[in-house]
Amino acid sequence: MVRQQRGAQDTMQRLIWTSDKPTQAGWYWWRATGEEMDPLILFVDEVGYFQWPDGASQEVGLTKGEWAGPLTPPSES
């Protein structure tokens, strides 16, 4: 069964890059400022830490860059 798309607002949330750091747990886009690096999706935990792809852990307050989120997980079909 093919589900019809109702529009971009129904399938994706609009996100805006900001230097404001996450204040709640969830998945966020993060991008470095002034560096040649692709944006990442990171999970911020309840105490304000996240894990880099290499496994290192860091406090959100120590990051330099921009955040967008939290991301809303997709719905099950």
C-alpha positions, 0 to 999 in steps of 0.5 A: 500500500502506498501512502500519499504524502500530504506535504512537507510539513507532515513529513519533516519538521523545519529546523534552524541552525543556532548557537544555542546549545541543547537543553533537553535530551534527544537527537540533534544535528550539529555542525562545526563553524569555520571548519571543513567538516560535514554536519553530524547527528548526535544524541544528547543525554539527560545530563548534557553529554554526547558521544562523537563518532570516534567514541569520545564523550563530551559535554554539550557546553564545551562544543563550538558550533551550531545545533538544530533540533531535537529531531522528531523520530519518524512514525511507524507505517 
